[in-house]
Amino acid sequence: MTAARWRLSVGLVMALLLACALTAGPASADSRQDQLDQAWSAYDSGDDAKARALFEGLAGDGDPEAHYGLGLMDSQGRGAPRDDASAASHFSKAADAGIAAAQDALGYMYDFGLGLPLNRDVAEYWYRRAVDGGDLNAKNNLAYTWIDSGRNVDEALAMLKDVLASAPEEAAYLDSYGWALYQLGRYQEALHYLCDAAARDPGHPEVQAHLGDVFWKLGESDQAVQQWARAFELADRPGELSDSGADFLNGYGLRNWKADMTDRMNQAGGSPATAHMTQPPAVCSGAPVS
């Protein structure tokens, strides 16, 4: 299955704001830092007009952290229609200035062809740069890249343990850790993490498919078909997709994804027409194994 990485959640954005400011260097004047603080406060409170106006003024003077803020707003469609090309441009300016969260975000844009040509080698380069800068989300993204392509598995698993310890309820990190265990053949352990991830992010097709894959390895063919059917159906339900789920389908290709899920279901003797997933399976009711 083609690798998928993760959009930075709003909660994680807020956790990284201080790190961004420190990475960008000391403020050239108190007024600049005051404006950045006001912009981030407005962003956090949902005052998109104020946040955008402040970021735009600072970015016009070349402030890299303001470019990062505008990249987030453009990629999320906040204060203006979503514009991935503009977001990528802002992330690039901030990434070149050394802001680790922007480097991770730029890698993500390359990873899924969002406003830029899809290029996973370049994506990995920026993820590495962001990891070197201490970005938590980038550690997940780089580790997932390695594991899904069968490289540096032991190092990646250690990275994911650290990531999950810092954010134990983040669906993306639960899925990455579960997928690492899956790739190592530790299917029963993987099941608990992938169940939790699927429940926390029901709108991500690949998360649902991962759970189906581990059910298949455990001999639970009916459960596997149901999960693959859910992953298939999400491709036709854009209103139910999470942000990362929609980005994943953009990079994977809608037709390719549906064909992939159909092949899986056919292998198991099912089909999209006969299998539907309406609620998490009973086996997923327990807590993940720690």
Secondary structure as UniProt FT lines:
FT   HELIX           10..15
FT   HELIX           17..24
FT   HELIX           30..45
FT   HELIX           48..60
FT   TURN            61..62
FT   HELIX           64..76
FT   HELIX           84..96
FT   TURN            97..98
FT   HELIX           100..112
FT   HELIX           120..132
FT   TURN            133..134
FT   HELIX           136..148
FT   TURN            149..150
FT   HELIX           153..166
FT   TURN            168..169
FT   HELIX           171..183
FT   TURN            184..185
FT   HELIX           187..200
FT   TURN            202..203
FT   HELIX           205..217
FT   TURN            218..219
FT   HELIX           221..234
FT   TURN            235..236
FT   HELIX           238..240
FT   HELIX           243..252
FT   HELIX           254..267
FT   TURN            268..269
FT   TURN            272..274
FT   HELIX           282..284
//
